Amino acid sequence: MAIFTGTYQIGSMSTVSQEEADIFMSEFEELVLDIDGFGIFTHNTSLALPMFIPGFGVAWGLFSAWSTGFAFAAITTTAPILEKVPPLAILFLSPFGLMELTAYSLATSRSFILIRAITKKINLRTFIKPTVIEIGVVVGLLLAGGYLEFYMIEMAQEQGLQIPGIDI
């Protein structure tokens, strides 16, 4: 969790030019145009499941953390009011952020455990049940988190809050 958080923080400290931010925001707006709770869940799950792949999952998890932080940096470039929001607050102060952080960290950790078992030539059969359970936990966290995130976006829309990249 600490490594994921640190990598996210590094990504959020990236310098993003206005041109890069504008390109990112146009792609982001297209991505979230008609998204709902299930769409958020599907997107997050498509990121999380490859994190279970032995070895590759660690690299994928760190890349996902960095790119999410970079996305935050891009959003703050287009919406300077968000510069006052600490990037880690999104992870640690939002319920869906905590759920996603936990899910991604769990998946990345399992990838590390599996690659370590492979390199030490440990029988992988003992890892099947815990891995399946963790996949279930990750899917459950992301399902609940996706709907919670969508609900919170809708609540913000009802309050008239402007969320960069999301038309209200």
C-alpha positions as CSV (number, residue, x, y, z in Angstrom):
1,M,0.0,0.0,0.0
2,A,2.9,2.4,0.8
3,I,4.6,1.7,-2.5
4,F,1.4,2.2,-4.4
5,T,0.7,5.5,-2.5
6,G,4.3,6.7,-3.0
7,T,4.1,6.0,-6.7
8,Y,0.8,7.7,-7.0
9,Q,2.3,10.8,-5.2
10,I,5.2,10.8,-7.6
11,G,2.8,10.8,-10.6
12,S,0.8,13.6,-9.1
13,M,3.9,15.8,-8.8
14,S,4.5,15.5,-12.6
15,T,4.7,18.7,-14.5
16,V,2.0,18.6,-17.2
17,S,1.9,21.2,-19.9
18,Q,-1.4,22.9,-20.8
19,E,-1.4,21.1,-24.2
20,E,-0.9,17.7,-22.5
21,A,-3.6,18.5,-19.9
22,D,-6.1,19.5,-22.6
23,I,-5.5,16.3,-24.6
24,F,-5.9,14.3,-21.4
25,M,-9.0,16.1,-20.4
26,S,-10.7,15.6,-23.8
27,E,-9.9,11.9,-23.6
28,F,-11.1,11.7,-20.0
29,E,-14.3,13.5,-20.8
30,E,-15.0,11.0,-23.6
31,L,-14.3,8.2,-21.3
32,V,-16.7,9.4,-18.6
33,L,-19.4,10.7,-20.9
34,D,-22.1,8.1,-20.2
35,I,-20.4,6.2,-17.4
36,D,-22.3,4.8,-14.4
37,G,-21.5,2.8,-11.4
38,F,-21.1,-0.4,-13.4
39,G,-18.9,1.4,-15.9
40,I,-16.6,2.6,-13.2
41,F,-16.5,-0.9,-11.8
42,T,-15.7,-2.4,-15.2
43,H,-12.9,0.1,-15.8
44,N,-11.3,-0.4,-12.4
45,T,-11.6,-4.1,-12.6
46,S,-9.9,-4.1,-16.0
47,L,-7.0,-2.3,-14.3
48,A,-7.0,-4.5,-11.2
49,L,-7.2,-8.1,-12.6
50,P,-3.8,-7.9,-14.5
51,M,-2.2,-6.9,-11.2
52,F,-2.6,-10.5,-10.1
53,I,-0.3,-11.8,-12.9
54,P,2.9,-13.0,-11.2
55,G,5.7,-10.4,-11.7
56,F,3.9,-8.4,-14.4
57,G,1.2,-7.4,-11.9
58,V,3.7,-5.5,-9.8
59,A,4.9,-3.4,-12.7
60,W,1.3,-2.9,-13.9
61,G,0.2,-1.9,-10.4
62,L,3.0,0.7,-10.1
63,F,2.3,2.0,-13.6
64,S,-1.4,2.3,-12.8
65,A,-0.5,4.2,-9.6
66,W,1.8,6.6,-11.4
67,S,-0.6,7.2,-14.3
68,T,-3.5,7.9,-11.8
69,G,-1.3,10.5,-10.1
70,F,-0.3,11.9,-13.5
71,A,-4.1,12.2,-14.3
72,F,-4.5,14.1,-11.1
73,A,-1.7,16.5,-12.1
74,A,-3.3,16.9,-15.5
75,I,-6.7,17.7,-13.9
76,T,-5.1,20.3,-11.6
77,T,-3.5,22.0,-14.6
78,T,-6.9,22.6,-16.2
79,A,-8.6,23.3,-12.9
80,P,-6.1,25.3,-10.7
81,I,-8.6,25.4,-7.8
82,L,-7.7,21.7,-7.2
83,E,-4.0,22.6,-6.6
84,K,-5.0,23.2,-3.0
85,V,-6.3,19.6,-2.7
86,P,-3.5,17.3,-1.6
87,P,-3.3,14.4,-4.1
88,L,-3.3,11.8,-1.3
89,A,-6.6,13.2,0.0
90,I,-8.3,11.7,-3.0
91,L,-7.0,8.3,-1.9
92,F,-7.3,8.5,1.8
93,L,-10.3,10.7,2.4
94,S,-12.8,9.3,-0.1
95,P,-14.4,6.0,0.7
96,F,-14.1,4.8,-2.9
97,G,-10.5,5.9,-2.9
98,L,-9.7,3.8,0.1
99,M,-11.6,0.8,-1.5
100,E,-9.6,1.2,-4.8
101,L,-6.3,1.6,-3.0
102,T,-7.0,-1.5,-0.9
103,A,-8.0,-3.5,-4.0
104,Y,-5.0,-2.5,-6.1
105,S,-2.6,-3.0,-3.3
106,L,-4.0,-6.4,-2.6
107,A,-3.7,-7.5,-6.2
108,T,-0.2,-6.1,-6.6
109,S,0.9,-7.8,-3.4
110,R,-0.5,-11.2,-4.6
111,S,1.5,-10.7,-7.8
112,F,4.7,-10.3,-5.8
113,I,3.8,-13.3,-3.6
114,L,3.2,-15.5,-6.6
115,I,6.4,-14.5,-8.4
116,R,8.4,-15.0,-5.2
117,A,6.9,-18.5,-4.9
118,I,7.7,-19.3,-8.6
119,T,11.4,-18.2,-8.1
120,K,11.7,-20.3,-5.0
121,K,10.1,-23.2,-6.8
122,I,7.3,-23.5,-4.2
123,N,4.2,-25.6,-5.3
124,L,1.7,-23.1,-6.6
125,R,-1.3,-25.3,-5.6
126,T,-1.2,-23.8,-2.1
127,F,-1.7,-20.4,-3.5
128,I,-4.8,-21.1,-5.6
129,K,-7.4,-20.8,-2.8
130,P,-6.0,-17.5,-1.3
131,T,-5.6,-16.0,-4.8
132,V,-9.2,-16.8,-5.7
133,I,-10.4,-15.4,-2.4
134,E,-8.4,-12.2,-3.0
135,I,-9.7,-11.9,-6.5
136,G,-13.2,-12.1,-5.0
137,V,-12.4,-9.4,-2.4
138,V,-10.9,-7.1,-5.1
139,V,-14.0,-7.5,-7.3
140,G,-16.3,-6.9,-4.4
141,L,-14.4,-3.8,-3.3
142,L,-14.3,-2.4,-6.8
143,L,-18.0,-3.1,-7.4
144,A,-19.0,-1.3,-4.2
145,G,-16.5,1.4,-4.8
146,G,-17.7,2.0,-8.4
147,Y,-21.3,2.5,-7.3
148,L,-20.2,4.6,-4.4
149,E,-18.1,6.8,-6.6
150,F,-21.0,7.2,-9.1
151,Y,-23.3,8.1,-6.2
152,M,-21.0,10.7,-4.9
153,I,-20.6,12.2,-8.4
154,E,-24.4,12.4,-8.7
155,M,-24.6,14.0,-5.2
156,A,-22.1,16.6,-6.2
157,Q,-24.0,17.3,-9.4
158,E,-27.2,17.8,-7.4
159,Q,-25.4,20.3,-5.2
160,G,-24.1,22.1,-8.3
161,L,-20.5,21.4,-7.7
162,Q,-18.2,21.6,-10.7
163,I,-16.1,18.4,-11.2
164,P,-13.4,18.9,-13.8
165,G,-14.0,16.6,-16.8
166,I,-17.5,15.8,-15.8
167,D,-20.4,17.8,-17.3
168,I,-22.9,18.8,-14.6
